[in-house]
Amino acid sequence: MLQVSQIREQYDQSLEALAKRGFDAREVFQRVLKLDEQRRATQAQLDETLAQSNTFSKEIGQLFQKGEPQKANLLKEKTTQLKAQSKSLQEQLSAFAQDLQEVLWTIPNLPNELVPAGSTEADNEVVLQEGDIPTLHKDALPHWELAKIYDLIDFELGVKITGAGFPVYKGYGARLQRGLIAYFLDKNTSAGYTEYQVPHLVNEASGFGTGQLPDKEGQMYHVTGDNLYLIPTAEVPVTNLFRDVLLNQSDLPVCCTGYTPCFRREAGSYGAHVRGLNRLHQFDKVEIVRIEHPDNSYQALDGMVAHVQEILRELKLPYRILRLCGGDLGFTSALTYDFEVFSTAQDRWLEISSVSNFETFQANRLKLRFKDSDGNNKLAHTLNGSALALPRVMAGILENCQTPEGIKIPEVLVPYCGFDFIPAPSN
């Protein structure tokens, strides 16, 4: 969430930055400044009223001591009026503060200067492409066909149990899934991230804290009876571990990782590009989250990007890195790098990770601060990234590693899943 002081003091720069997203903030900025003026004026009036009431209260005691009850009772009547006025002003102040908060919640984060201009994913900037795209045999298949033939994933059984987008992993498929999760967690913890196991449902305050609410309310599964939400990513519960927390500068950076299932309601469009594992309502993901000093957060972002690169190199999957343009940037992000793996069987790139710096946007919502070396409380920077999302990694492995004899497992995963090859069915 943007700070009012930032909007007031950097008005033109903030307008220009948000225009890169295609967001015209003039009207909403004027609304913010007007509400803030009303809030501040009301606060000043309330402070003055309370001060006058306190002064009268002291004078009343003194008048009674002097034996002047008539004057004391007149001041008591004025004090009663002031208390009523104070109550009314407090209600007005709360209303202005709430209205201001709700308007601020609708404003996306300011893009970093490195964010390229553009309105759609076609305007994203390719910053790196690495790895050889394999040449597959003439009978190569997309992963949803391989999953059926090799009996790895049953999409129809998932429909029976729940609905479309809830696959059932079986046999080699389940073991490969489990191996990927363990491998990702081991890579993250060996890089200095502390592992957490967190709840898979969060309350409303957690959703607002990381920016899923109110922006993505329609994309989240809502347990209405308890007003809880199924998490769209481990980012939400892990980052909220530090909501309303004041850290010491010496505590930074805080580095966390965690595995969770993720739940997303968006249905997407129809067609081959959303078949199989390409888009799901429930999927597994390992996340990394960092809380950083503002001076170090972009260096940390580069380190997170390098960390995901190392994982993909070990998996020997061809990948590319995109710097997202303003129009494709997430609501809360200041700068995002997307990783995509090339699916040779589908002849297309599949997004498998987003690594983002949110600067103070989430921290302001979370009231996540640190005490600097001068003893001042300052907002921290938060970052997160997928390391990694499993469905499209699984799709990439199945499709890019298929041979006429079976599917070869990347060497780095063999100790985790217990096999190096999935043999083709004899029939």
N, C-alpha and C positions, 0 to 999 in steps of 0.2 A: 504494500500500500504506500502510495506517495505521501510525503509529509507536506502539510499545509505550508510550512516555511519554505520548502523547496519550490512549491508552485508560486508563492508570492515573490520570492527573491530571484527565481530563475524562470520567470513567466515565459518570455519569448523563446528561450532555449528549450524549455519543456514542450511548448507548442510545436516547435520545429521537430523535436525528437519523436513525438507521438505521430506527427504527420507521416513519418517514415513507415509507420504501421498502417497508414490510411485512416487514422483516428483523428477527427477534428475535435479538439478539446476546448475550443474557445467558450462555448456555452457552459460546459460543465465546470471549467475553471472559474468562470464568473460566478456560478452558483456556489462553488466552494468558498471563494473569497467573501461573498456576501454573507453566507452562513457563519463563516469564521468571525467576521466583523460583528454580527449580531450576538454570537456566543461571547465574544470578548467584552462587548458593551454590557451584556447582561451580567457577566461575571463581575465586572467593575461595579455595577449597581448593587449587586448582591453583597459584595465585600463592604461597600460603603454602608449598606443597611445593617449588616451584622455588626460592624464596628460601632455604629450609632446605638444599636440596641445594647451592646456591651457597656458602652459609656453610660447610658441611662440606668442600666442595672446597678452599676457601682454607685451612681448618684442617689438612687432610691434608698440603698442601705445607709448612706451617709445622712440623708434627710430624716429617716426614721430615728437614727441615733441623735440627731439634733432636736428631735421632738417636733418635726414639721410634717405630720402625716398627710395633710391636705396636698402639699406639693408632691409628696412621694406618690400618692394615689394618682395624681394627674400624670406623672411620668410612667406609672404602671400601665395606664390606659394607652399612652403613646407606645410603650414597649409591646403591648399586645398587638397594636396595629402594625408595628414593625415586624413582628414575628409572622403575622399573616402575609405581609408583603414579601418577606424573605421566602416563605413557603411557595408563593406564587412565582417568584423569580427563580427559585430552585427548579421548579417544574418546567419553566421556560428554558432554563439552561440545559436541562436534561434533554428536552425536545430538540433544541438546536444542535446539541452534541450528537444525538442519535441521527438526525437528518444529515449532518456533516459526514458522519461515519458511513452512512449508506451511500452517499454520493461518491466518497473516496473509494469505496469498494468497487465501483463501476469503472474506474480508471486503470488501464493496464500499465505495466512497468515501462519506464523509459528505455528504449533500445540503446545499447552501447554504440559508440561511434564506429565500431568495426562492422556493425550490422549493415549488410548491403541493402540498397533500396530495392523495392519490388513488391508485388501484390500477391503472387501465387508461388507454389513450390517450383515452378519453372524458372523463377528468378533466384533460386538458391545458388550459392557459389560453391563449386567443387574445389576444395583446397588440397585434396590428396586422393590418389587412387593407387592401390597397391595389391599385389598378388596376381598370379596367373589364372586367367579364366580357363578351366579345363575344356577339352574337346571330348564330348560324350559319345558313346556308341550310338548307332542308328536307332536302336529301340529304347533309348532313354525315356524316362517317364517323369512327370511332375510328382511332387511328394505325396499328394493325396492318393495317387494311384499306387505308388510304392507302399504307402502305409497300409493299403487294403490288401495288396498282393502278399506282402511280407507279414501281415497280421500284427502290425505295430501300433496302430491307432484306429479306433473304431468310432467314426463320426456318427454313424447311424445309432449306435447304442447310446451315445451321449444325447441324441435327440429324444430317444425313448425315455431316458431317465429324467432329463431336464428340458432340453430344447436345443435348437441350433446354436453352435458356438461354444458347446461344452463337451470337448472330446474326452474319450476314455483311452488311456495309454495302456498297452498290454505287452507282456513278455519283454522282448528286446527293447521295445519302445519305452516301456516304463523304466527299465534299468538304465537306458541311455539318458532319459530325462533326469533320473536321480543322480547319475554320474555327472551330468552337466552342472547341476545345482551345487554339488559338493566341490567340483573343480573351481567354479566361479568364486565360491566362498573362500576356499583355500587361497586362491590368487589374491583376493581382497585382504584377507587377514595377514598374509605374508607381506603385503604392501603397507601394513600399519593401521588397517581399519579394524575397529573393535566390532565383533559380531553381536547382533541383538536378535532376539526372537520377540516379535511385537504382536499386539492384537490385530485381528483382521477386520474388525469393525471399529469405527471411530465416532466420537460425538460431533455435534455441530460446530463447537468451538475449534476442534482440530481441523475440520474442513475449511473454516474461515481462516485459520492460522496460516495454512500453506497456499491458500488461494483457489482451492477447488470450489468453494462456495463464496459468493453466489454464482460464479462464472460457469461452472460445469455441473450444476445441480442436476440437469436433465440427463447427464451421462453416468450418474452414480446410482447404484441400487440403494434404495432407501427403505430401512426397516421402520415403518411408520409407527408401529406400536410402541417402540422404545426411542424413536427419533435418533436412530443410529444409521451410519452409512457403511456399506462394504467398501473396503479401500480400493482405489484405482491403481495404487502403487504403494510400495513400502515407504516411499518418500514422506507420505502423510503421517503415519504414526512415528516414524523414526525422527523426523524433524520436530514433531510436537513433543518429543521427550524433553525438549529444551524451551518449551513455551513458558513465559513468565519466569525465566531464569536469568540471573545476573552472574556472568562468568568473570573470572580474573583474566587479564591479558595473558598471563602465564599458562592458562588452560588451553589456549589456542595453538594450533588448530585442533578441533574435535573431529575425529574421523570415524564414521560408523558404516557398517554394512549389515544387510539383512535379506533373508529370503522370505518371500510371501507369495501366495496366490494373489492375483489381481482380478478385479471385477469391473467391467465396463459395459454400459448398456447400449452404447452407440451401435447401430446395426450396420452402417455403411451402405455402400451400393452393392449391386449384384454383379456377377460375372466372374471370370476365371481369376482376376486379381484379388478376389476376396475369398477364394475357395480354400478348403483345407485349413491349414494353420495360419494363413495369411492374415486373417482377422477373426478374433475370438471374443466371447463375452467373459470367459474365465481362462487365465493363462498364468504361468509361473514366471517370476522375474527375481533376479538378485540385484539389489540397489546399493549404491554408495552415496553417502551424504557427508558433506563437510561444513563445518562452521569455522569461518576464517576472519582474521583481522582484515579490514578493508584494504590495507596497503598490500596484502598478499593474495587476494582472492583470484586475480587473473593469472598469476603464476600457478596457483593451485588448480585453476581450470585447465591450463596447459598440461599439468601433471596428470589430471584425470583423463584427458584425451589420450595421452601417451600410454596410460595404464590399459585402457580399452584396446588400443592398438596392439599392445603386447599380447593380450588374450587372443585376438583374431589372428595374429601371426602364428601363435602356437597351434591354433586350430587349423591353420593353413587354408583359410577361407579368403577368397578375393573380396576386398572391401573398398569403400570410398568414404571420405569425410566431407560433409556439406556444412557450410556456414549459412544458417537460415536467414532469409531476407526478412524485412520488417513485416510484410504481410503474412508470412508463415510462422512468425515467432509466437511462442506460447504467451498467454496473458501475463504470467508472472515473471517471465524471463527477460534479462537484459541482453544476454548473448547465449546462443545455443549452437552446438555442433551436433549434427545427426550422423550416425554411422549407418551405412547400408551394405548388405552382403549381396553379391551377385548370384542370382539363381539361374544357372545355365539351362536347366530344363524348362523354366518359364521365360527365359530370355528377358529378365527384368531385375531391377534392384529392389531389395526388400529392407526396409528400415528395421534395425535391431537395437538401436540405442540412441538416446538423446542425452547429451552432457551440457548442463546449463549453469550459469551464474545468475542468481537472482538479486545480487547486491543486497541492499537493505529492504527490498520490497516485502519479502516474507518476514524478516526480523521485526519490522515495524508492526505488522499484524500480530506477531507472536509475542511482542514485548521481550525479545531476546537481545540482551545487551551484555557488554563486557566493561569492566572497569579498567581504563587505560593507565599508563604509568604515572599520569598526573592526578589520578583519582577521579577522573570524569567518567560518567556512564555514557557509553556510545553504542549505537546499533551495530551488530555484527553483520557479516555477509554470509549468506547461505548458498550452497551449491549442491547439485545432485546429478547422478547419472546412472544409467542402466549398465550393469556389468555382470550379466547381460540379460536381455529379455529372451526367454527360451524358444517360443514357437518358431520364429523365423530362423534362429540359429539351427534348430532341429531340421527345418525345411532345407536350409542351405547344405547341411551335412548329408542328408538323405539324397538330395538331387545332385550335388557336385561330386559326391564320393561313390556314386553307383557305378557298378561294372556289370557285364553280362553274368558274372558268377555270384554277385552279391554286393553288399554295401561295405566299403572299407571304413573303419572307424579311425578318426584322427589319433595319432600315436599318444598324444598327451592325455587323452581320455581313457585309454585302455586300463590303467590302474584303478580308475574310478568306476567303470562299468563292468569290468571283468571279462571282456571279450574284445577282439580286434577286428571281427568280421561278422556280418550278418549274412548267412548264406542264402542264396536265392532258393525259393521253394522248388522241390523236385518236379512238381507238376506244372 
